Amino acid sequence: MKSFPIAAMRFLLLTLLGVSSHNAFSQGIPSKEENIPFLITFSKKGSKSWGDDDNKQVFYFLIPKNYNQPFYIRVMDPDVGGENDEKKGEFNSTTKFTVYGGKGCYTDEQSRISDPEGDYKSGTMLASKAFGVDAKYDGKWYSFGPFDPSSGETIDEFNAHCFKIVCEGLSGDDGNLYRYFLSTSKEKNIAIEGANAFTFEYAFRLHDDANQTSHIYPYIDNDVVTMKQSNFDWDSDGAIRLISKTHKGEIMKASGDNAWAMSKVQINSGDQNSSADIQFIKDKNKKIKNNNVVFNVTNQYGKYLPFYSIPIGGVPKYAYKIGTK
Amino acid sequence: MSIVQSKILFVLYLACLPLLTFSQEYKLSDPLFKSGHSDFSPCFRNDQLVFTSTMPTQYSKKEVANIFYYNDGEFELVSEKLSSSLHDGPASFSADGNTICYSSNQNGAVSENQKLNIGLYFSTYVDGEWTDPIEFKHNSPNFSNAYPSLSADGKTLIFSSTRPGGFGGTDLYVSFKDDNGWSQPQNLGGKINSELNESFPFLHSSGRLYFSSNAGTRYGGLDIFYSDSLSDGWTVPDPLPSPLNSNGDDFGIVFDASQASGYISSSRKKGRDMIYPFTLQTPKSKKCESVAFEPETITFFEAGPESERDITHLNYIWEINNETFNSHEVAYTFNQPGSFPVKLYLRDSLLRDTTLVAEYDHVVKHKSDIEISYHSSASNDYLMIDKVHLSNNQNLNYVWTVNETNYVGRKCPLPNDKNAKIKLYIASNDEKLSYRCYEISASDFVGSE
């Protein structure tokens, strides 16, 4: 398997550093631009039809090299119980969050495979904690760290230190809904300027309010000619639509219950080196609640494209233009 | 200083430069008459031609100037009251013909150097006769004020003067009449005046000033120049073309209201001052372009980078010139030139919202080189040139022909006849008699409000 193109990632990070100032204090994951209420990871005994294909979720964090202060990876509502989480019978689940740094944390090719058989635990484990039903953490923040930025995997091409957090659903069958925040403080959410986060596969909860549209923003590098999107367990809840600089609103094939759906999109040169906006537009008539979906995108070589919580280059817009004849 | 002396004192400047071309062609006729004396400075009193001449009268046998009417070969003194024993004239009248301003030697006012200077005098026509002359209050025995030109309303006076403080020689000055009388004369400035002599002004009702000068002359002797009064001052004077200017002294010109005909005095033949009629020739042009605005239909469409596909959930709403259209493309007809806002809204049936996605101002240009507008005044309706879109927009001359009558300038009267034939000829002084011709449909304007 070919490695993820480092050159493209370098460009990506440089772009990120150049454009991220307006988002310097919005390093919540999911971000405000994504309008996703929660990430979700079901435990192993949970049915895939509930909206998680592999019972894990991996996120990478990029800490700029010029930042040398301790930082924290904060998790909102890490336990499996209470109001936010998805209950199947009685809460009986355990979820484990593990933070990795060091060599191979990102560069190990296997870590970037969406498939759970990959070595997504590569690197050096820096912290780990399992959460069950625990009112102490219900609806509250838990902070991993402090971490020394240099304990991450230093990637010169990114000009950053890379860390990884893996959320695994262990025992039980409930769904853990949670959010992250990359913070300079253990007690508060204080963003690190120039930092960002990305994943290669999103598993998230949609809003119950059908008027709310969620977004994720894959970065399309200049190697991408064709983009293949895969979505799981969308429950036919409306439309999944692509907007980019050259796509004004292409409807993508959407999945039903407990099923994958895939479709390809032709990428134009005008879309390269920029983000795309994948919109999850709920059917306003169905009023489906507690819908969870899994989503990933690959290029024509089968390589996974990263979704940045702060979209590189800003939220993409189609360039409408009035012509005359 | 006598009138003749002052003219003779002009230094002849024989320029070796090539003659300037001029766009307007004039036809100069033979002298109006041959008195055998010096006849010059024609002007109009209403429809009557008035001129100054040194021909003898029953009151003076000597070669002194007096002011005469000309009527089919007959001459008549304008008034005995306006004829002194010395030089009287040239003259200028207000548009109603009831005020005259004229030059005359200041009787008894001898300057320090023993010269009998010239002054300006006014008289009004009351009950069929001219009143006793009243002296211009800015006359002085120490310098001359001469060669007056009154504006049509009689409230602006341009004249020549040797008063101190000028650019040299004789300069042109202006004075304005208000409730306190005539204002202190103001020099017309360095664009008009030079270190040599500027004299014989004629202020046309269009605002164009004609005058003679021996500075920068291209034809020889005194040449006649013209300058237009704009909001930022006078334009740089241009010489009138041949045959109006000649290698003799050309001076004392008068135009009719349309500037299409007039009279000029000149010493071109044997050095004798005579008055010549002239008329503007209708310019010749093989082809005339229509200036009527033709409605323009433009189709607007979304021209972004994506090919048309898979957008059934997206609908366009166009807002063009404040009209709304729900369609993929819009063919819109603009019935007048101008700048019109065009906005494209996107109606997203999935999100159930409408957003403005593109906008710009569409400019509809008048395809003709010129833009003409209709105006109405208390006295008449007229057309006026608003804009000219030529590569060379400088020093343009405009000649209109309306039913074969010529008019010069930016505007012309609009006849109340939808079938009237109106043509406009435009040429630049920089071009060699190369006219552009535009045909104007009177029906586009007649009946406008």
Chai-1 contact restraints between the chains, C-beta under 6 A:
chainA,res_idxA,chainB,res_idxB,connection_type,confidence,min_distance_angstrom,max_distance_angstrom,comment,restraint_id
A,A239,B,L350,contact,1.0,0.0,6.0,A-B,restraint_1
A,T246,B,P305,contact,1.0,0.0,6.0,A-B,restraint_2
A,T246,B,E306,contact,1.0,0.0,6.0,A-B,restraint_3
A,H247,B,E306,contact,1.0,0.0,6.0,A-B,restraint_4
A,K248,B,E306,contact,1.0,0.0,6.0,A-B,restraint_5
A,K248,B,I311,contact,1.0,0.0,6.0,A-B,restraint_6
A,G249,B,I311,contact,1.0,0.0,6.0,A-B,restraint_7
A,G249,B,L314,contact,1.0,0.0,6.0,A-B,restraint_8
A,E250,B,D310,contact,1.0,0.0,6.0,A-B,restraint_9
A,I251,B,D310,contact,1.0,0.0,6.0,A-B,restraint_10
A,G270,B,P305,contact,1.0,0.0,6.0,A-B,restraint_11
A,I281,B,L350,contact,1.0,0.0,6.0,A-B,restraint_12
A,A319,B,G304,contact,1.0,0.0,6.0,A-B,restraint_13
A,Y320,B,G304,contact,1.0,0.0,6.0,A-B,restraint_14
A,Y320,B,V357,contact,1.0,0.0,6.0,A-B,restraint_15
A,Y320,B,A358,contact,1.0,0.0,6.0,A-B,restraint_16
A,K321,B,A303,contact,1.0,0.0,6.0,A-B,restraint_17
A,K321,B,G304,contact,1.0,0.0,6.0,A-B,restraint_18
A,K321,B,A358,contact,1.0,0.0,6.0,A-B,restraint_19
A,I322,B,F300,contact,1.0,0.0,6.0,A-B,restraint_20
A,I322,B,V342,contact,1.0,0.0,6.0,A-B,restraint_21
A,I322,B,L344,contact,1.0,0.0,6.0,A-B,restraint_22
A,I322,B,A358,contact,1.0,0.0,6.0,A-B,restraint_23
A,I322,B,Y360,contact,1.0,0.0,6.0,A-B,restraint_24
A,G323,B,F301,contact,1.0,0.0,6.0,A-B,restraint_25
A,G323,B,A303,contact,1.0,0.0,6.0,A-B,restraint_26
A,T324,B,I298,contact,1.0,0.0,6.0,A-B,restraint_27
A,T324,B,F300,contact,1.0,0.0,6.0,A-B,restraint_28
A,K325,B,T299,contact,1.0,0.0,6.0,A-B,restraint_29
